[in-house]
Amino acid sequence: MKKKETLKKPNLIYDVGLHHGQDTDFYLKRGFDVIAFEANPENAEVCRKKFADALKTGQLTIVEGAIVENSSQKEVTFYRNKDHSLWGSTSEDWAYRNEVMGTSNEVIKVRAVSFGECLERYGVPFYLKADIVGSEMICLRALREFENKPDYISIRSEKVIFRRLEDEFNIFEELGYDQFKAVQQHFTDVKIQIPSSNGKKLEYEFAEGASGPFGEETTGKWKTREQV
């Protein structure tokens, strides 16, 4: 089957798992355009107020709803975690895991969002960050249909079930990626120098829950699948 030749945009980032905008804030300050995805209506509303200026100029677009593979699906069951807003998920397994860890979930219905249709509409990004608590693979599978791929991708990777980790590497290799890094997602109190509009560098400090630097600014060396 012929792959879709959707344009890749070198100044575009997809923030899949917007939450309270910890990563989108960093991307916007770096000067990137951002398409941000958020399933939790409360989080989306927080970010519409927080990033009102970027929304007005078009630098930021917020796509509200839960990412699905079936483009005909209209609604999704979403487990909104009452105690830890970062842990909201469409995955019943994740919801159960969160309850075992002492938190509680509120079950709501949210709009279904086809990731493939969004790629066609907004373009293939330079960088794709996917942190949607158990559904990151949906984004990777959608990329199979497209000729162009992001230069960089980061996902919240599996660290409990080895077979699932193998599945992640399998699809990355299918998409053409052959260099990897495993980075601990703990960037509270981490600071980085970023360029500003006047040519000088500003010090940026990541908030709790942020995915941190991306691409060549990540720590460590690129490794093979076996080394990771």
N, C-alpha and C positions, 0 to 999 in steps of 0.2 A: 504494500500500500504506500502510495506517495505521501511523504511527510509534508506538513504545513510549513511554508516558508515565511513565517511571521518575522517581522523585523526585530532585531535585537537592538536595544537602546543603551548606549554606553553610559548614560547618566541616570539610569533608572535602577532602583532597588525595590524588591518586594519584601515587605515585612509581614510575614505570615505568622500571626500571633502578636498582635499589637499590644495587648494588655493596657498598661497605662502610658505607653509611648516611650519606654526606656530606651529602646533601640531607634525608633523613628526620630526621636530628638537628636540623637547622635548623627544619623544620616542627613537630616535636614541641615544641621549646623555644618556638615561637610559640603553642602551645596548640591546634594543629590535630590532628584525627584523621587517620591516614594508612593507606592501603592501599598496600603496597609490593610490587613484583613483581621477582623475581630468578630467572634461569635457572640460574646457576652454584651448585651445591649448596654449594661451599666458602664462597662469599660469604654465602649464606643462613644458614649455620651461625654465621659470624662475627657476623652481625647479631642472630641469636636470643640470643646471649650478651650482646652489647653493649646491646640494648634489652629485656632480660628484664623490667624493671619495666613498661615501656609495653605489652608483650605481655600481661602479667598483668592489667593494668587494662583492656585492650581498646582503649587509645588507638591501638595499632598492630596491624595484621594483615599478616603476610607471606604472599604467594601465591607459592609456589615452582614454577617451571616456565617454559617459553618460550611467549610469546604467538603464537597462530596464528589464521588466519581460518576454517579448517575446523573446526567444533565437533565433528566426528566423529573427528578425528585424536587419537590417544592419546599418541604419542611424537614427539620432534623431535630431529634431529641438531644438536648444539651444539658449536661450535668454541671450546674453552676455551684462551685464550692463556696459554702457560706463562711468558711474560716480562713481560706487561703485562695485569694482571687487568681493567683497564677495557675492553680490546679484545675480550672474548669476544662471540661473535655466532652467530646461526643462519644467517647469510648466507655462502654459499660464496665469493661475490665479496669480501666483507670479509675472510674468512679468507685468501684468496689475497693480497689487498692487504697484510695484516699480515705474511705470509711474505716478500713482496717487500721489506718494510721491515726485514727481519732478525730477525723473531720467529718462534716456532714454536707450533703448535696441537696440542692433544690433543682427539681426537674422542670425544664421549660422547653418550649418549642421555638426554634429560630429559623430564619430563612436559609434555604439551601443555596450554596454558591458553587458553580462549576469552575474549577481551577483552569481547566482547558479553555473554556470560553473567555475567562479573564486574560489568559495569555494572548488569545487572538485579539481581544479588544484593546488591551493596554500595551502589548508588545512583550518580548522576552527581555527580562532584566539582566543587567550586568552582574548583579548579585542577588541571590535568593536566600533569605533566612527563613527557615521553617521550624517553628517551635510551637506546635499545637497539640501537645500532650497526647501522643498516640496516633496521630493522623498524618504525620509528616510524609509517609510513603505515598499518600494520595498525590501529593505535589510531584514527587519523582516519577510516578507512573504516568502522570499527565504529560510530562516532558518527552515521553517516547514518541508522541505524535508530531513533534516539531523538529525541523531541521536544525535550527539554531538552539543553542543551549547557553545558560548563564556561564560567565567566566568562573564564578565561584558560587558554591552552595554550602550552607551549613544547616545541619539538622540536630535536633535533640536525639542523640543516638541511643540505641538499646544497650543496657548494661546489666541485664539480668538473664535473659534467655538468649543463648549463643546462636541458635538457629535464626532468630530474628536479626541479629547483628550480621550474620552471613547474608541474609536477604538484602540488607541495606547495601552491603558491598557489591552484591551481584547486580543490583539495578544501577548503582553508580558506574560500574564497569560497562554495563550495557549502554549507558548514556555516553560513554567515551572518557570518563574520568579515571585517571590511573595514579594520582598522587593525593595523599590524605594526611590529615592531622587529627589527633584526638586531643581535644582541649577541655580542661576542666572549666565548667561554666560557673565561675565564682569571681566576679569582677568588682565587688564592693570595695571601695577605697582604692581602686586602680585608676591611675591618671595617665593620660596620653596627650601628646602635643598634636594639635590639629591646625591646619591652615585657616586663616580668616580672610575676609574680603579685602583687607588692606595689605595683604601679603605677609603679615606677621603671623606668628603661631600663638594659639591660645591653649591654655591647659583645660582639658576636659576630664571630668570625673564621672565614672559610670555609676548609675543607680542600681540598687538591689534588683536582681532579676534580669539585668541586661545580658545580652549575648556577647558584648565586648567588641574588640577590633575584628576586622574581617580581611580576607584576602591575604596579601603579602605582609600585613601588619600583625597577623597572628603569631603567637610564640612558637618556637620550635622549628624543626626542619620538616619539609615534606617527605613522606615515607610511602613505601609500597603497602599494599593491603596486608601482606604477611607481617611486615614490621609493625604496623599498627596493632 
